[in-house]
Amino acid sequence: MTRPSISGLQWFVILAVASIAMGPLRFPAYLSQQMDQHGWVLLLLALAISLWNTYVAVRLSSRHPEGDIAEWSRLYLGKFLSAVYVGCIAVYFFIWGDLTFGEHWLLVSYLQLKYTPVYTIVLLVMPVVLYMVWKGIEAWARLFLLLGFVMTVWLLSINLPQLRNIDVTNLLPLGNFGLPRLLGKNMLTIFYLFKGFAVLYFLYPYIRSDKNLLRLSAVATVTAGAEVMLSYLLPIMVFGYETAKTFTFPYQESMETVPFLLLPFEKLSFLAPLFFVLVNIMILIVCVTCCSQALCRLFNTRRIKRMYVIVSVLMSLAFLRTLTVNEVDRLVYITALVFGIIFVLIPNYMWIVSLFRKEKTG
């Protein structure tokens, strides 16, 4: 049976979307509150570290092209520690999906759907997610490519018009670039942004050609970095950091300043709920896929479709409990720390160990 495959362009879109949308939607508020107008320093640092970890992910995965991290981690960690590690990965992707849905739901209800019960969105989103993962990686990779073009048009439509309203002096004074504030929990910004490279550890065996994989992955990460940087800087340049940090979702508020005269509604943000539902579907597809693959390796079963159903049902039940803003904020910091251990420290350790092994291990 031929293994399903995805093209380099499809991987580019998957990584770019994951790197943008798997970061918390409230991070512009976090950075504005903690770093004032200097949060871009942390963003650049987070991007640089993400590029390094993307390099590690490509190099480490290329040594084991026939399997995912859940399979070959035992070569570096041993059988028991590998089982614990894979279990942590599965739990992480599950919580990642729960956090992503919870935060997107907060934003959608914050915008327009204040009186809509959460189960209606669950019933709308999760059958689509289950259907796409059931159809296989090739099917949902094509969906990502299609929606990637939609996202590109959308992001250009909401970012470029805002440039007419900006005042770059709101970024001044540069001063010490906020360096004294880099310590403490602000450093966790490094681990809760640009997390898309973690998906490569599961999708590498399906990527059609790895000839330009590192370059494609780096460009996708930088592209995501540009959008994330804009989502932080635009509200500050439009409103000033003192005002921007008072908003629950600053990027959404700056979007409200843009009239969209070509369609019969006043503000472009009218379309935002639909856009965020589509993005949510894309991210949940990734989370269900990676979580299910990890669980199949953990329990040594090949019944991946059954696992898709189990994970999707459990996620749906978890989504019925709506997260508050404070709960989302706490989960962001906790999962950032866990992510740093699971997908930064341990893979870097395995990569260093792999440097002393001459042969590839399948």
C-alpha positions as CSV (number, residue, x, y, z in Angstrom):
1,M,0.0,0.0,0.0
2,T,1.4,3.4,-1.0
3,R,2.1,5.7,1.8
4,P,0.2,9.0,1.6
5,S,2.4,12.0,0.9
6,I,2.2,15.8,1.0
7,S,4.0,18.3,-1.2
8,G,6.5,20.9,-0.2
9,L,4.0,23.7,-0.8
10,Q,1.4,21.9,1.3
11,W,4.0,21.6,4.1
12,F,4.8,25.3,3.8
13,V,1.2,26.2,4.4
14,I,0.8,23.7,7.2
15,L,3.8,25.1,9.1
16,A,3.0,28.8,8.4
17,V,-0.6,28.3,9.6
18,A,0.4,26.3,12.6
19,S,3.1,28.8,13.6
20,I,0.6,31.7,13.4
21,A,-2.6,30.1,14.8
22,M,-1.1,27.8,17.5
23,G,0.2,30.8,19.4
24,P,-2.3,32.4,21.9
25,L,-4.6,35.0,20.4
26,R,-4.2,37.1,23.5
27,F,-0.4,37.4,23.2
28,P,-0.6,41.0,21.9
29,A,-2.3,41.9,25.2
30,Y,0.3,39.9,27.2
31,L,3.2,41.6,25.6
32,S,1.6,45.1,25.8
33,Q,0.9,44.6,29.5
34,Q,4.3,43.2,30.3
35,M,6.7,44.8,27.8
36,D,4.8,48.0,26.8
37,Q,6.1,48.9,23.3
38,H,9.2,46.8,23.6
39,G,7.6,43.3,23.1
40,W,9.0,43.1,19.6
41,V,12.4,42.3,21.2
42,L,10.9,39.1,22.7
43,L,9.2,38.3,19.4
44,L,12.5,38.4,17.5
45,L,14.2,36.3,20.2
46,A,11.3,33.8,20.0
47,L,11.6,33.7,16.2
48,A,15.3,33.1,16.3
49,I,15.0,30.2,18.8
50,S,12.1,28.8,16.7
51,L,14.3,28.8,13.6
52,W,17.0,27.0,15.5
53,N,14.5,24.3,16.7
54,T,13.1,24.0,13.1
55,Y,16.7,23.2,12.0
56,V,17.0,20.6,14.8
57,A,13.6,19.1,13.8
58,V,14.6,18.8,10.2
59,R,18.0,17.3,10.9
60,L,16.8,14.9,13.6
61,S,13.8,13.7,11.6
62,S,16.0,13.2,8.5
63,R,18.0,10.6,10.4
64,H,14.8,8.6,10.9
65,P,12.8,9.2,7.7
66,E,10.5,6.2,8.0
67,G,9.1,7.0,11.4
68,D,7.8,9.8,13.6
69,I,9.3,11.0,17.0
70,A,7.0,8.6,18.9
71,E,8.7,5.7,17.2
72,W,12.4,6.7,17.2
73,S,12.5,8.5,20.6
74,R,13.2,5.2,22.3
75,L,16.6,5.0,20.6
76,Y,17.6,8.0,22.7
77,L,15.5,7.7,25.8
78,G,15.1,4.0,26.3
79,K,11.8,2.1,26.3
80,F,10.3,3.4,29.6
81,L,11.3,7.0,29.3
82,S,10.2,7.0,25.7
83,A,6.7,5.7,26.7
84,V,6.4,8.5,29.3
85,Y,7.7,11.1,26.7
86,V,5.2,9.9,24.0
87,G,2.4,10.0,26.6
88,C,3.3,13.6,27.4
89,I,3.3,14.5,23.7
90,A,-0.2,13.0,23.3
91,V,-1.5,14.9,26.4
92,Y,0.1,18.1,25.2
93,F,-1.5,18.0,21.7
94,F,-4.9,17.3,23.4
95,I,-4.5,20.3,25.7
96,W,-3.2,22.3,22.8
97,G,-6.4,21.6,20.9
98,D,-8.5,22.4,24.0
99,L,-6.7,25.7,24.5
100,T,-6.9,26.6,20.9
101,F,-10.6,26.0,20.7
102,G,-11.2,27.7,24.1
103,E,-9.4,30.8,23.1
104,H,-10.9,31.0,19.6
105,W,-14.4,30.6,21.2
106,L,-13.6,33.4,23.6
107,L,-12.8,35.7,20.7
108,V,-15.8,34.6,18.6
109,S,-18.2,35.2,21.5
110,Y,-16.4,38.4,22.3
111,L,-17.1,39.6,18.8
112,Q,-20.6,38.7,17.8
113,L,-21.8,35.3,19.1
114,K,-22.4,36.3,22.8
115,Y,-25.6,34.3,23.2
116,T,-24.7,31.2,21.1
117,P,-24.2,28.1,23.2
118,V,-20.7,26.5,22.8
119,Y,-22.1,23.1,21.9
120,T,-23.4,24.5,18.6
121,I,-19.9,25.4,17.6
122,V,-18.6,22.0,18.7
123,L,-21.3,20.3,16.6
124,L,-20.3,22.5,13.7
125,V,-16.5,22.1,14.0
126,M,-15.7,18.6,15.2
127,P,-17.6,16.6,12.6
128,V,-15.6,18.5,9.9
129,V,-12.4,17.8,11.8
130,L,-13.1,14.1,12.2
131,Y,-14.1,13.8,8.6
132,M,-10.9,15.4,7.3
133,V,-8.6,13.3,9.6
134,W,-10.5,10.2,8.6
135,K,-9.9,10.9,4.9
136,G,-6.2,11.0,5.6
137,I,-3.2,13.3,5.6
138,E,-3.3,13.9,1.8
139,A,-6.9,15.1,2.0
140,W,-6.5,17.6,4.8
141,A,-3.2,18.8,3.4
142,R,-5.1,19.8,0.2
143,L,-7.6,21.6,2.4
144,F,-4.8,23.5,4.1
145,L,-3.5,24.5,0.7
146,L,-6.9,25.8,-0.3
147,L,-7.6,27.6,2.9
148,G,-4.0,28.9,2.9
149,F,-4.9,31.1,-0.1
150,V,-8.0,32.3,1.7
151,M,-5.9,33.2,4.8
152,T,-3.4,35.1,2.6
153,V,-6.1,37.3,1.1
154,W,-7.7,37.8,4.5
155,L,-4.4,38.8,6.2
156,L,-3.5,41.2,3.5
157,S,-7.0,42.7,3.7
158,I,-6.9,43.3,7.4
159,N,-3.2,44.4,7.7
160,L,-2.5,46.7,4.8
161,P,-5.5,49.1,5.4
162,Q,-4.5,49.5,9.0
163,L,-1.2,51.0,7.9
164,R,-3.1,54.1,7.0
165,N,-4.0,54.6,10.7
166,I,-0.6,54.0,12.3
167,D,1.7,56.4,14.1
168,V,5.2,54.9,14.3
169,T,6.1,57.4,17.1
170,N,4.0,55.2,19.4
171,L,6.9,52.8,19.4
172,L,9.2,55.4,20.9
173,P,11.2,55.8,23.1
174,L,13.3,52.8,22.3
175,G,15.2,53.3,25.5
176,N,16.8,50.1,26.8
177,F,14.5,47.9,24.6
178,G,12.7,46.6,27.7
179,L,15.7,44.3,28.5
180,P,15.2,44.4,32.3
181,R,11.7,42.8,31.7
182,L,13.0,39.9,29.7
183,L,13.5,37.8,32.8
184,G,10.9,35.8,34.6
185,K,7.7,34.5,33.0
186,N,8.1,36.9,30.1
187,M,10.8,34.6,28.8
188,L,8.1,31.9,28.3
189,T,7.0,34.0,25.3
190,I,9.8,32.1,23.5
191,F,7.9,28.8,24.0
192,Y,4.3,29.9,23.4
193,L,5.0,31.4,20.0
194,F,6.0,29.8,16.7
195,K,5.4,26.2,17.8
196,G,4.6,24.8,14.3
197,F,7.9,23.1,14.0
198,A,6.7,20.5,16.5
199,V,4.3,19.2,13.9
200,L,7.2,18.2,11.6
201,Y,8.2,15.4,14.0
202,F,4.9,13.7,13.0
203,L,4.6,14.7,9.4
204,Y,8.2,14.3,8.2
205,P,7.6,10.7,6.9
206,Y,4.8,11.9,4.6
207,I,6.6,14.9,3.0
208,R,7.3,14.0,-0.6
209,S,10.8,15.5,-0.9
210,D,13.2,16.8,1.7
211,K,15.6,18.5,-0.7
212,N,14.5,22.0,0.1
213,L,12.7,21.2,3.4
214,L,14.9,23.2,5.6
215,R,14.6,26.3,3.4
216,L,10.9,25.9,3.1
217,S,10.4,25.5,6.8
218,A,12.6,28.5,7.6
219,V,10.7,30.7,5.1
220,A,7.3,29.5,6.5
221,T,8.5,30.3,10.1
222,V,9.7,33.8,9.1
223,T,6.4,34.4,7.2
224,A,4.5,33.5,10.4
225,G,6.8,35.7,12.3
226,A,6.0,38.7,10.1
227,E,2.2,38.2,10.7
228,V,2.7,37.7,14.5
229,M,4.8,40.8,14.7
230,L,2.2,42.8,12.8
231,S,-0.5,41.6,15.2
232,Y,1.5,42.9,18.1
233,L,2.7,46.2,16.6
234,L,-0.4,47.4,14.7
235,P,-2.6,47.9,17.8
236,I,0.3,49.8,19.5
237,M,0.9,52.0,16.4
238,V,-2.8,52.6,16.0
239,F,-3.8,53.3,19.7
240,G,-0.5,53.6,21.6
241,Y,0.7,51.0,24.1
242,E,-1.1,52.5,27.1
243,T,-4.5,52.0,25.3
244,A,-3.6,48.8,23.5
245,K,-2.8,46.9,26.8
246,T,-6.2,47.6,28.2
247,F,-7.9,45.6,25.4
248,T,-8.7,41.9,25.8
249,F,-7.9,41.3,22.1
250,P,-5.9,44.3,20.8
251,Y,-5.4,43.0,17.3
252,Q,-9.2,42.7,16.9
253,E,-9.7,46.3,18.1
254,S,-7.2,47.7,15.6
255,M,-9.0,45.6,12.9
256,E,-12.2,47.5,13.9
257,T,-10.7,50.7,12.6
258,V,-10.7,49.4,9.0
259,P,-13.9,50.0,6.9
260,F,-14.4,47.6,4.1
261,L,-16.2,49.6,1.5
262,L,-16.5,46.9,-1.2
263,L,-18.9,44.7,0.7
264,P,-22.4,45.6,2.2
265,F,-21.2,45.9,5.8
266,E,-19.4,48.6,7.7
267,K,-16.4,46.8,9.2
268,L,-14.1,44.1,7.9
269,S,-14.3,42.4,11.3
270,F,-17.8,41.2,10.4
271,L,-16.1,38.2,8.7
272,A,-13.8,37.5,11.7
273,P,-15.9,34.8,13.4
274,L,-16.1,32.8,10.2
275,F,-12.4,33.2,9.6
276,F,-11.5,32.1,13.2
277,V,-13.8,29.0,12.9
278,L,-11.9,28.0,9.7
279,V,-8.5,28.5,11.4
280,N,-9.8,26.6,14.4
281,I,-10.7,23.6,12.2
282,M,-7.3,23.6,10.6
283,I,-5.5,23.6,14.0
284,L,-7.7,21.0,15.5
285,I,-7.0,18.7,12.5
286,V,-3.3,19.0,13.3
287,C,-3.9,18.4,17.0
288,V,-6.1,15.3,16.5
289,T,-3.7,13.8,14.0
290,C,-0.6,14.2,16.1
291,C,-2.3,13.2,19.3
292,S,-3.8,10.1,17.7
293,Q,-0.4,9.1,16.1
294,A,1.3,9.4,19.5
295,L,-1.4,7.3,21.3
296,C,-1.2,4.6,18.6
297,R,2.6,4.3,19.2
298,L,2.1,4.4,23.0
299,F,-0.5,1.6,22.9
300,N,1.1,-0.3,20.0
301,T,-1.9,-0.3,17.8
302,R,-2.4,0.4,14.1
303,R,-6.0,1.3,14.4
304,I,-5.4,5.0,13.7
305,K,-9.0,5.7,12.5
306,R,-10.5,4.3,15.7
307,M,-8.0,6.6,17.6
308,Y,-9.2,9.6,15.6
309,V,-12.7,8.9,16.7
310,I,-11.8,8.5,20.4
311,V,-9.6,11.6,20.5
312,S,-12.2,13.7,18.6
313,V,-15.0,12.6,20.9
314,L,-12.9,13.3,24.0
315,M,-11.9,16.7,22.7
316,S,-15.6,17.5,21.9
317,L,-16.5,16.7,25.5
318,A,-13.6,18.9,26.8
319,F,-14.7,21.8,24.6
320,L,-18.2,21.9,26.3
321,R,-16.6,23.5,29.4
322,T,-15.9,27.1,28.3
323,L,-12.6,28.5,29.5
324,T,-12.4,31.9,31.1
325,V,-9.9,34.5,30.1
326,N,-7.9,33.9,33.4
327,E,-7.9,30.1,32.8
328,V,-6.7,30.7,29.2
329,D,-3.9,32.9,30.5
330,R,-2.8,30.4,33.1
331,L,-2.9,27.5,30.5
332,V,-0.8,29.5,28.1
333,Y,2.0,29.9,30.6
334,I,1.8,26.3,31.8
335,T,1.8,24.8,28.3
336,A,4.6,27.1,27.3
337,L,6.8,25.7,30.0
338,V,5.8,22.1,29.1
339,F,6.4,22.8,25.4
340,G,9.9,24.0,26.2
341,I,10.7,20.7,27.8
342,I,8.9,18.4,25.3
343,F,9.8,20.0,22.0
344,V,12.9,22.1,22.8
345,L,15.1,20.6,25.5
346,I,14.5,16.9,24.8
347,P,14.8,17.1,21.0
348,N,18.0,19.2,21.3
349,Y,19.4,16.5,23.6
350,M,18.5,13.8,21.1
351,W,20.0,15.8,18.3
352,I,23.3,16.2,20.2
353,V,23.3,12.5,20.9
354,S,22.7,11.8,17.2
355,L,25.8,13.8,16.2
356,F,27.9,11.0,17.7
357,R,26.1,8.3,15.7
358,K,27.5,7.9,12.2
359,E,24.8,5.9,10.6
360,K,21.1,6.7,10.1
361,T,18.7,4.7,12.1
362,G,15.3,3.9,10.5
